[in-house]
Each structure stands twice: as C-alpha cells, then as structure tokens.
C-alpha cells in the first residue's frame, strides 16, 4: 500500500479501511482496477462501500481528464503518419459533385468558433483535453442523465409539483445540431474537400461523373448503426408529371427556335438521364411503371434506404441518385440516372467525430424550379449557422460564380437566416504553373506566398460587396486556402499549412460535447436543488414574503423588455414607412428596366415567359438568378436591413432587442444573502432563467426569419394573379402582351408596398407578444412551484444533489482552466 491510497481513503472519510487495503497490498495502480467483487471483499459494510464506489468513479474521471493533455502530444506526433496512411487516389478533379403590452397593429449568443491555432503550442491545453478526450464530458453527461432518470422514476404523478419537476427533467434533453452549407460550382473541389475533412476518401464520388446541380446532399453521423447509409427523398409523382408536361410544351415550341440555350439542354439532360432515347420517340406513357422498376419507392411516395458496409460501396450505390455520367455512349447506353426525381439524399456515416452534432449540406447555388425542392433548399439555407463558399484559388477573388452565389443567398443566410460565419475556401492551393524545375523548398515558398496573396485579394473583394456586407461584418468572414491532395500526401506542405486541419478544428468546435454537458448538468443541479429545498421546509415562514419580492422583480424586468420592444417596433415602422415611399417612387423605373431590357425581343421573350410561368422567378442552369419579386420589394428590404440586423443579430453576444432578453434576471444572488434558507430554491430559479433565455433566443432565431421573409412573400402573393394571366399568352405578340399585362397588374396593385409593410409589422408584433407571454408564464410558474407548492411527498435527493454538484464543479474548473490558459497564450 502506498501513500496515495492511504491519503485517498482518509480524504474520503474511510480511515477504518486503511489496514484492510494495506493487508491486500492495494497501490495507486491497482486501486483504479478494482472490480465490484473485489470492492465487496475489501469493504464489507454497504454504506462505506457505496461511498467508496462513487468516489472511485470520480477519481477515474479526473485521471482521464488529466491524462488527456499528455495524449495530445502523442496525437500530434503521429498526425503526419495518419495523414500519409490516408492515401487518396484523387488528384484535382472535382466529383461531380399577458396582456396587450405592445402597440396594436391592423390586426444567441455568439458561438465560440475561433478556429484552432496553426501552432499547437498556442492552443489552450484545456481545449486540447476536450478534443482529445471527449469521453470526459460525455461520461459526466451519461452519469447525470442516469441520475435524473432515477429521480424521474421516483417522482409520483399525484401532485402538481411532482408533475412540474418530471416535465422539467424531460425538458433537459436538447438536440443540438449545426448546419454547415457548402456552395461551389462543379469542378471547384467540393467533394474532394469534404472527403478529406471528414476522413472518408471514397464517400463522395469522383472521376467522369458530372454533378447534378439540383440535388441536395446532407452528410451526418449514423447514430443508430455501424453501417454507411443513404436515405433518398423523391419529389412526388404529381410534381414529375407536371415537369413532363412543361418539358413537352417547351420542346414543342423549340422546334423552329434556337436549341443552344441552357433551358433546352436542361430539359434534354433530365429526360435523357431517366428515359434514354425513349422520350424522343413519344411523350406518351412516360409515367409507365416500367421506367421505375428500380425505384418503386418513387411511385409509392416512400423514401429509399441504401445500406452498405463501406463508404466505397455506398458511393457506387447512391451516385445514380445525385449525378450523371459524362461519358455517354461508352457502354452506358442502358444505364438509368434517377437524379431528376430526387429532392435530397441524406448520407449517414458511422462513428465520425466531425459529424456527431454537425450536418454538412452540399447545396445548389440557386435553388430549383421544382417548388418542393426549392422550398427545402430555402429552409436548409436559412438554417445554416455557417456557409462555405468553395472555389479554385487561381481566380478566387474575381471568380464571378462564387461571388454571385454568395450575393444571391446573402439575405437568406443573413437577416433571413441564422448564419454566423462565412468561410470562403480557395481549393487546389498546391497547383502551380511552371513548377517542374523548382526545388521542393521553392515550391513550398511559392505556395505559401500565393496563399497569402489569395487571402488578401478575397478579403478586398469582400469589402467591395456592399450587398453582402449589409448582412455580415469583417469578423464573420474568413478565408482559407486548402489543398486536399497535399493534406493526404504531404509532398510540399504540412497538414497545418493545407488548412484542412483548421476546418476540421472548426467542426470539432461545433461538435463539442462540453457545452451540451454544461447545460444539462446545470439544469439538473437546479432541479435537484428545488426538490431538496422543498423537502427541507426551512423557508416556510417566509414563503409569502420571498414570493412577493420575486414577483415584484419579475414585473420590473418584464417592463424593461416591453419598453425595448416598443422602441424596436417604432423604429421598424419608421424604416418601413420610408421604404414604402421609396418603393412607390421607384417601382415604375425598376419595372421598365426589367421588362424592356430586350427592346427588340430577341431571346428575351423566352426569359420573360419562364419568369411568369414560375411566379416571377427564373433560375437558369448557369447564370444569375432573375427575380422580379425581389426587384419590386428591394426598396422595402433596403429600408429595413440595417435596423433588422441590429435588432436580430446572428453573431452578437448581446442577443436580440439590444440584449434586453439576456439581461433579464430575478437577482437571485442578492436575494440569497437576505433569505439564506431559500438558497436551494433560488439556485433552481437561476438555472430556469438561463434555460428560458436560451430557449427564447433559439425561438427568435427561427421566428425572425418569418418576419423578414414576409416582405417578399407578400409581394409574391399579390403578383401571382398577374403572372398567371401573362403566362396564358402564346403566338404572335406574346412579348408585348406579357409586358402589358405585368405593367397593368403592378400599377393596379401599387398599394402592395403598404400591405407588405403592415404584414411585417404584424408578424413582428406577434413575435414580441409571444416572447413576453412565454417569459412571464415560465418564470411565474417556476416561482409559484418553488414557494407556493407543498413538497412533502418529494423523495430525498441529497446524495444525488451532492454528486451532481461535484460534476458541476469539475465542469466549471475545466472552463476556468481553458479561459485562463487562453488568456495567457492568446
């Protein structure tokens, strides 16, 4: 027996068992290896034995946490070997891919996402511990969940307080999932990049396979199986039948017209992929079951599930649902490609640390003409917390398509979304011209120099993009210069210099289990405090006094929130009034510039035809999105953008409404000094405050998107009738008739700007009332349950409370360590 074991037994209050451990020669090494049978033999009394097991378990967790720092250096040393072993046959080719408290109307904190430092020595040891030893936080989370499950089972259903507590325990569970949207044109290197980052070299296919620009591909963790899985979601039969009818009409009208435009080729590409040459012979019976033998799920409106044991097998299976072969006529004549029928493919990867709480989504740049695909696209884009724009490094700063994509989605991901960061990723950074005669050192230096120049060029280009900068600050825009090939082969650059490791580090931060654990454990600590406090009955004589004081503070705090919201409403109203006047003055000129940009007709009548047939929007396969609704709404949108971003920031620690929600507090810390006997109840109320504020921030991020989108949606609804009338014209004079119909409709509906303003204000008002009502209801109920409800039937949870408190202290210590060390090294 050594001093370590003796000291631990004394520290744990188990001094009477020191001699027994000495007789059995238990030392520091064997102590942590003891199993239940051996512990039963060593400690024969139940009470001390339970206490010993609990203390030993905590000791093991502490040791694992401390050992994590030592593992970091070992991981870094072996990193190069790991990278080299992850060989890749790909080179540079891209795979194809309550009271009325507000004026009536006519009716999160910033996520910590700093990327890992290039140099390991500059990274916080505490952070490295968490990344290298995720089991620390996960073990605590698992233990506390088990404790709360046990407590939940002990609570009865006979009284209001028990029912309240059971609901609070159930509400501790949260599903944290971050969406990272990936945009980029075919050939930019998206698939190679994603494969390298998540260390699955064969997952997304490459070679002669052409990317399909309409299918969204989600990548996430497979949490229920060790296999690779792809879930394919189809459009409906009715939607495809409608598309076939549109193709038939379009191709019939193209017989004597230019067959070189992209819409013609888009139609031919879709039909040929699914039907081969059959569609050219006849459009009849293209919905016959014989064409869908391999995908009966499409006809049955079900999702198709593909399951394989390896990434390579799954890739070969799902490629036909996302892409098409560019080598037509080379033995592929009879092969079918089903991507025209696919809305989305969700690929699930087993045991992947980069995808545990993150979904990567490979997205088309402009949505889709199919309404269900487009609706899904808008929803996903709006939910992205980070967006990656992928383009080749050689023309990154001037690459029109990449910047066009970012500009076209900026309002969707900014004020109309949840995006906190944009990562502009320049791929193929190892490609150099005339490098054959250079030494390896010279090639390295030229790559590094070119990377720095590319970053500077992209940042300067970003600063010139006023449309994007309306939604995003310099701090939210980051540039990466990456090389998937160098990351995998390491010929000229270290893994850190390829910057793949930076993106991996970013995903690890998003996946970090630590914050989820802290929230759950703190919540559990609060609930157990309330149970124990209700049991102690120490505050009975002052319950009424305490309750009255808490309700007084709550009402004052709610009034502060209401005042800030009222000021926000008035600011919105002023901005929108200005926007209405601006829109009324400018809509005629905007309409004229749009309708008459092809004065002599030419091909413009076909473009306008597509616009009116698709609700004011034309999405060419290549080129800039055309959106007449957006042009008409632009005066209103421009008027509100700055105030909207100030009110609902995506990347601010203060939160919405100038931080007034985050500042809401019952001041329980100061009350604890006055009412010491109510300390446990106050602790519960403090955790409830944090939980409800986090919930409201999440809710506002979702609902503010509906407020923002209401302007364009109102314009779309009002313009729909005019588009339908214009779409009916055929034959001679079609361009003149469409123009006149649209002009007349807009002039007759010029009050639509006032209607759009009122709709936004109504939705804003509804959001604010809802926030206030929820905040008041939850906090009032929590106060009443804490001080106005009998807790005599509640179980004793003193042991559980002590255990969870220790976990809280451990988590707080790890955060303090990280903060202190980050300050020292940062």
Secondary structure as the mmCIF struct_conf table of DSSP 4:
data_model
#
loop_
_struct_conf.conf_type_id
_struct_conf.id
_struct_conf.beg_label_comp_id
_struct_conf.beg_label_asym_id
_struct_conf.beg_label_seq_id
_struct_conf.end_label_comp_id
_struct_conf.end_label_asym_id
_struct_conf.end_label_seq_id
HELX_RH_AL_P HELX_RH_AL_P1 UNK A 3 UNK A 11
TURN_TY1_P TURN_TY1_P1 UNK A 12 UNK A 13
HELX_RH_3T_P HELX_RH_3T_P1 UNK A 15 UNK A 17
HELX_RH_AL_P HELX_RH_AL_P2 UNK A 18 UNK A 23
TURN_TY1_P TURN_TY1_P2 UNK A 24 UNK A 25
HELX_RH_AL_P HELX_RH_AL_P3 UNK A 28 UNK A 31
TURN_TY1_P TURN_TY1_P3 UNK A 32 UNK A 33
HELX_RH_AL_P HELX_RH_AL_P4 UNK A 36 UNK A 42
BEND BEND1 UNK A 45 UNK A 45
HELX_RH_AL_P HELX_RH_AL_P5 UNK A 46 UNK A 85
BEND BEND2 UNK A 86 UNK A 86
BEND BEND3 UNK A 92 UNK A 92
HELX_LH_PP_P HELX_LH_PP_P1 UNK A 93 UNK A 95
BEND BEND4 UNK A 102 UNK A 102
HELX_LH_PP_P HELX_LH_PP_P2 UNK A 109 UNK A 111
HELX_LH_PP_P HELX_LH_PP_P3 UNK A 114 UNK A 117
BEND BEND5 UNK A 118 UNK A 119
HELX_RH_3T_P HELX_RH_3T_P2 UNK A 120 UNK A 122
BEND BEND6 UNK A 123 UNK A 123
HELX_RH_AL_P HELX_RH_AL_P6 UNK A 125 UNK A 132
TURN_TY1_P TURN_TY1_P4 UNK A 134 UNK A 134
HELX_RH_AL_P HELX_RH_AL_P7 UNK A 135 UNK A 154
BEND BEND7 UNK A 155 UNK A 155
BEND BEND8 UNK A 157 UNK A 159
HELX_RH_AL_P HELX_RH_AL_P8 UNK A 160 UNK A 170
TURN_TY1_P TURN_TY1_P5 UNK A 171 UNK A 172
STRN STRN1 UNK A 178 UNK A 183
TURN_TY1_P TURN_TY1_P6 UNK A 186 UNK A 187
BEND BEND9 UNK A 188 UNK A 189
HELX_RH_AL_P HELX_RH_AL_P9 UNK A 190 UNK A 197
TURN_TY1_P TURN_TY1_P7 UNK A 198 UNK A 199
TURN_TY1_P TURN_TY1_P8 UNK A 201 UNK A 202
BEND BEND10 UNK A 203 UNK A 204
BEND BEND11 UNK A 207 UNK A 208
STRN STRN2 UNK A 209 UNK A 211
HELX_LH_PP_P HELX_LH_PP_P4 UNK A 212 UNK A 212
BEND BEND12 UNK A 213 UNK A 214
STRN STRN3 UNK A 216 UNK A 222
BEND BEND13 UNK A 223 UNK A 224
BEND BEND14 UNK A 226 UNK A 227
STRN STRN4 UNK A 228 UNK A 234
HELX_LH_PP_P HELX_LH_PP_P5 UNK A 235 UNK A 236
HELX_RH_AL_P HELX_RH_AL_P10 UNK A 237 UNK A 253
TURN_TY1_P TURN_TY1_P9 UNK A 254 UNK A 256
BEND BEND15 UNK A 257 UNK A 257
BEND BEND16 UNK A 259 UNK A 259
BEND BEND17 UNK A 261 UNK A 261
HELX_RH_AL_P HELX_RH_AL_P11 UNK A 262 UNK A 275
TURN_TY1_P TURN_TY1_P10 UNK A 276 UNK A 277
HELX_RH_AL_P HELX_RH_AL_P12 UNK A 278 UNK A 281
BEND BEND18 UNK A 283 UNK A 283
TURN_TY1_P TURN_TY1_P11 UNK A 284 UNK A 287
HELX_RH_3T_P HELX_RH_3T_P3 UNK A 289 UNK A 295
HELX_RH_AL_P HELX_RH_AL_P13 UNK A 296 UNK A 299
TURN_TY1_P TURN_TY1_P12 UNK A 300 UNK A 301
STRN STRN5 UNK A 304 UNK A 308
BEND BEND19 UNK A 309 UNK A 310
HELX_RH_AL_P HELX_RH_AL_P14 UNK A 311 UNK A 318
HELX_RH_3T_P HELX_RH_3T_P4 UNK A 319 UNK A 321
TURN_TY1_P TURN_TY1_P13 UNK A 322 UNK A 322
STRN STRN6 UNK A 323 UNK A 325
BEND BEND20 UNK A 326 UNK A 326
TURN_TY1_P TURN_TY1_P14 UNK A 328 UNK A 329
BEND BEND21 UNK A 330 UNK A 331
TURN_TY1_P TURN_TY1_P15 UNK A 333 UNK A 334
HELX_RH_3T_P HELX_RH_3T_P5 UNK A 339 UNK A 341
STRN STRN7 UNK A 342 UNK A 350
TURN_TY1_P TURN_TY1_P16 UNK A 351 UNK A 351
TURN_TY1_P TURN_TY1_P17 UNK A 353 UNK A 354
BEND BEND22 UNK A 355 UNK A 357
STRN STRN8 UNK A 358 UNK A 362
BEND BEND23 UNK A 365 UNK A 366
BEND BEND24 UNK A 369 UNK A 370
HELX_RH_AL_P HELX_RH_AL_P15 UNK A 371 UNK A 383
BEND BEND25 UNK A 385 UNK A 385
STRN STRN9 UNK A 386 UNK A 392
HELX_RH_3T_P HELX_RH_3T_P6 UNK A 393 UNK A 395
TURN_TY1_P TURN_TY1_P18 UNK A 396 UNK A 398
HELX_RH_AL_P HELX_RH_AL_P16 UNK A 400 UNK A 413
TURN_TY1_P TURN_TY1_P19 UNK A 414 UNK A 416
BEND BEND26 UNK A 417 UNK A 417
STRN STRN10 UNK A 421 UNK A 427
TURN_TY1_P TURN_TY1_P20 UNK A 429 UNK A 430
TURN_TY1_P TURN_TY1_P21 UNK A 433 UNK A 434
TURN_TY1_P TURN_TY1_P22 UNK A 436 UNK A 437
BEND BEND27 UNK A 438 UNK A 438
HELX_RH_AL_P HELX_RH_AL_P17 UNK A 440 UNK A 463
TURN_TY1_P TURN_TY1_P23 UNK A 464 UNK A 464
HELX_RH_AL_P HELX_RH_AL_P18 UNK A 466 UNK A 469
TURN_TY1_P TURN_TY1_P24 UNK A 470 UNK A 471
HELX_RH_3T_P HELX_RH_3T_P7 UNK A 474 UNK A 476
STRN STRN11 UNK A 477 UNK A 481
HELX_RH_AL_P HELX_RH_AL_P19 UNK A 484 UNK A 489
BEND BEND28 UNK A 491 UNK A 493
HELX_RH_AL_P HELX_RH_AL_P20 UNK A 495 UNK A 498
TURN_TY1_P TURN_TY1_P25 UNK A 499 UNK A 499
HELX_RH_AL_P HELX_RH_AL_P21 UNK A 500 UNK A 511
HELX_RH_AL_P HELX_RH_AL_P22 UNK A 513 UNK A 536
TURN_TY1_P TURN_TY1_P26 UNK A 538 UNK A 539
HELX_RH_3T_P HELX_RH_3T_P8 UNK A 540 UNK A 542
HELX_RH_AL_P HELX_RH_AL_P23 UNK A 543 UNK A 595
TURN_TY1_P TURN_TY1_P27 UNK A 596 UNK A 596
BEND BEND29 UNK A 597 UNK A 598
TURN_TY1_P TURN_TY1_P28 UNK A 599 UNK A 600
TURN_TY1_P TURN_TY1_P29 UNK A 602 UNK A 603
HELX_RH_AL_P HELX_RH_AL_P24 UNK A 604 UNK A 613
TURN_TY1_P TURN_TY1_P30 UNK A 614 UNK A 616
STRN STRN12 UNK A 617 UNK A 618
BEND BEND30 UNK A 621 UNK A 623
STRN STRN13 UNK A 626 UNK A 627
HELX_RH_AL_P HELX_RH_AL_P25 UNK A 628 UNK A 647
BEND BEND31 UNK A 648 UNK A 648
BEND BEND32 UNK A 650 UNK A 651
BEND BEND33 UNK A 653 UNK A 654
TURN_TY1_P TURN_TY1_P31 UNK A 656 UNK A 656
HELX_RH_3T_P HELX_RH_3T_P9 UNK A 657 UNK A 659
TURN_TY1_P TURN_TY1_P32 UNK A 660 UNK A 663
HELX_RH_AL_P HELX_RH_AL_P26 UNK A 668 UNK A 674
HELX_RH_3T_P HELX_RH_3T_P10 UNK A 676 UNK A 678
HELX_RH_AL_P HELX_RH_AL_P27 UNK A 679 UNK A 727
TURN_TY1_P TURN_TY1_P33 UNK A 728 UNK A 728
BEND BEND34 UNK A 731 UNK A 731
TURN_TY1_P TURN_TY1_P34 UNK A 732 UNK A 733
HELX_RH_AL_P HELX_RH_AL_P28 UNK A 734 UNK A 748
TURN_TY1_P TURN_TY1_P35 UNK A 749 UNK A 751
HELX_RH_AL_P HELX_RH_AL_P29 UNK A 752 UNK A 787
BEND BEND35 UNK A 788 UNK A 789
TURN_TY1_P TURN_TY1_P36 UNK A 792 UNK A 793
BEND BEND36 UNK A 794 UNK A 794
HELX_LH_PP_P HELX_LH_PP_P6 UNK A 795 UNK A 796
HELX_RH_AL_P HELX_RH_AL_P30 UNK A 798 UNK A 825
#
